[in-house]
C-alpha cells in the first residue's frame, strides 16, 4: 500500500498523457485515458481496501473484513480523514464481538474523525451506547442513544434502540 498522494500523482501523469493524445488527434484514446485517470481519483477518495472490507462485512465475514483492513499498514498516510474514520469504525464493529474495551476506543476515534453517512455515525453511537450500558454508565448511554436517534432519520435503527431502552430499564 502506498501513500494516498501517489494516487493523485499517477492521475495527473495519466491526464498529461491524455492531453498529449488529444493534441495528436486521437480523441477516443484521450477520452479512454481520462477515464483511467478518473479511476485513480476515485480510489483516492474511496480506498479500495476499505471498500472490500465493507463488502466482506456485508456478508457477515468478520475474518475477511479483518484481512482486508490488515492490508492498510499506516492509515494516517494511506487514507484521507473520512476514510480513517471508516477504518476505525470497521475495527470497532469487528472488535465489539470480542473485546469491548478496544472496540470503544476505535469507535470513539471514528466518531471523532467523522463518518460521511449519518446512519453510520448513528450506528457507531448506538454501539458506544451499548458498550456504555454494559459498563453501567447509564447517563452516557442515554446521551449517546439520544444522539443516535437524531442521526437515524430513516428509522433503520429503531428496533435496536427499542431493545436497548428496554434493557436500560433493567439497570
For each residue, the residues with C-beta under 8 A, 3 or more apart:
1: 49 71 72 73 74 78
2: 6 7 78
3: 6 77 78
4: 7 8 44 77 78 79 80
5: 8 9
6: 2 3 9 10
7: 2 4 10 11 40 41 43 44
8: 4 5 11 12 40 41 44
9: 5 6 12 13
10: 6 7 13 14 40
11: 7 8 14 15 37 38 40 41 44
12: 8 9 15 16 37
13: 9 10 16 17
14: 10 11 17 18 33 34 36 37 40
15: 11 12 18 19 33 34 37
16: 12 13 19 20
17: 13 14 20 21 33
18: 14 15 21 22 29 30 31 33 34 37
19: 15 16 22 23 30
20: 16 17 23 24
21: 17 18 24 26 27 29 30 33
22: 18 19 25 26 27 30
23: 19 20
24: 20 21
25: 22
26: 21 22 29 30
27: 21 22 30 31
28: 31 32
29: 18 21 26 32 33
30: 18 19 21 22 26 27 33 34
31: 18 27 28 34 35
32: 28 29 35 36
33: 14 15 17 18 21 29 30 36 37
34: 14 15 18 30 31 37 38
35: 31 32 38 39
36: 14 32 33 39 40
37: 11 12 14 15 18 33 34 40 41
38: 11 34 35 41 42
39: 35 36 42 43
40: 7 8 10 11 14 36 37 43 44
41: 7 8 11 37 38 44 45
42: 38 39 45 46
43: 7 39 40 46 47 48
44: 4 7 8 11 40 41 80
45: 41 42 80 83
46: 42 43 50 51 83
47: 43 50 51 72 78 79 83
48: 43 51 52
49: 1 52 53 68 69 71 72
50: 46 47 53 54 68 69 72 79 83 86 87 90
51: 46 47 48 54 55
52: 48 49 55 56 68
53: 49 50 56 57 64 65 68 69 90
54: 50 51 57 58 65 86 90
55: 51 52 58 59
56: 52 53 59 61 62 64 65 67 68
57: 53 54 60 61 62 65 90 93
58: 54 55
59: 55 56 64
60: 57
61: 56 57 64 65
62: 56 57 65 66 94 97
63: 66 67
64: 53 56 59 61 67 68
65: 53 54 56 57 61 62 68 69 90 94
66: 62 63 69 70 94
67: 56 63 64 70 71
68: 49 50 52 53 56 64 65 71
69: 49 50 53 65 66 72 87 90 91 94
70: 66 67
71: 1 49 67 68
72: 1 47 49 50 69 75 78 79 87
73: 1 78
74: 1 77 78
75: 72 78 79 83 84 87
76: 79 84
77: 3 4 74
78: 1 2 3 4 47 72 73 74 75
79: 4 47 50 72 75 76 83 84 87
80: 4 44 45 83 84
81: 84 85 113 114
82: 85 86 113 114 115 116
83: 45 46 47 50 75 79 80 86 87
84: 75 76 79 80 81 87 88 113
85: 81 82 88 89 109 110 111 112 113 114 115
86: 50 54 82 83 89 90 110 115 116 120
87: 50 69 72 75 79 83 84 90 91 110
88: 84 85 91 92 106 107 109 110 113
89: 85 86 92 93 106 107 110 115 120 124
90: 50 53 54 57 65 69 86 87 93 94
91: 69 87 88 94 95 103 106
92: 88 89 95 96 103 104 105 106 107 110 124 127
93: 57 89 90 96 103 127
94: 62 65 66 69 90 91 97 103
95: 91 92 98 99 100 102 103 106
96: 92 93 100 103 107 127 130 131
97: 62 94
98: 95
99: 95 102 103
100: 95 96 103 104 131 134 135
101: 104 105
102: 95 99 105 106
103: 91 92 93 94 95 96 99 100 106 107 127 131
104: 92 100 101 107 108 128 131
105: 92 101 102 108 109
106: 88 89 91 92 95 102 103 109 110
107: 88 89 92 96 103 104 110 111 124 127 128 131
108: 104 105 111 112 128
109: 85 88 105 106 112 113
110: 85 86 87 88 89 92 106 107 113 115 124
111: 85 107 108 114 115 121 124 125 128
112: 85 108 109
113: 81 82 84 85 88 109 110
114: 81 82 85 111 121
115: 82 85 86 89 110 111 120 121 124
116: 82 86 120
117: 120 121
118: 121 122 151 152 153
119: 122 123 151 152 153 154 156 157
120: 86 89 115 116 117 123 124
121: 111 114 115 117 118 124 125 151
122: 118 119 125 126 147 148 149 151 152 157
123: 119 120 126 127 148 157
124: 89 92 107 110 111 115 120 121 127 128
125: 111 121 122 128 129 144 145 147 148 151
126: 122 123 129 130 144 145 148 157 160 161 164
127: 92 93 96 103 107 123 124 130 131
128: 104 107 108 111 124 125 131 132 144
129: 125 126 132 133 140 141 142 144 145 148 164
130: 96 126 127 133 134 141 164
131: 96 100 103 104 107 127 128 134 135
132: 128 129 135 137 138 140 141 144
133: 129 130 136 137 138 141 164 167 168 171
134: 100 130 131
135: 100 131 132
136: 133 171
137: 132 133 140 141
138: 132 133 141 142 168 171
139: 142 143
140: 129 132 137 143 144
141: 129 130 132 133 137 138 144 145 164 168
142: 129 138 139 145 146 168
143: 139 140 146 147
144: 125 126 128 129 132 140 141 147 148
145: 125 126 129 141 142 148 149 161 164 165 168
146: 142 143 149 150
147: 122 125 143 144 150 151
148: 122 123 125 126 129 144 145 151 152 157 161
149: 122 145 146 152 161
150: 146 147
151: 118 119 121 122 125 147 148
152: 118 119 122 148 149 155 156 157 158 161
153: 118 119
154: 119
155: 152 158
156: 119 152
157: 119 122 123 126 148 152 160 161
158: 152 155 161 162
159: 162 163
160: 126 157 163 164
161: 126 145 148 149 152 157 158 164 165
162: 158 159 165 166
163: 159 160 166 167
164: 126 129 130 133 141 145 160 161 167 168
165: 145 161 162 168 169
166: 162 163 169 170
167: 133 163 164 170 171
168: 133 138 141 142 145 164 165 171
169: 165 166
170: 166 167
171: 133 136 138 167 168
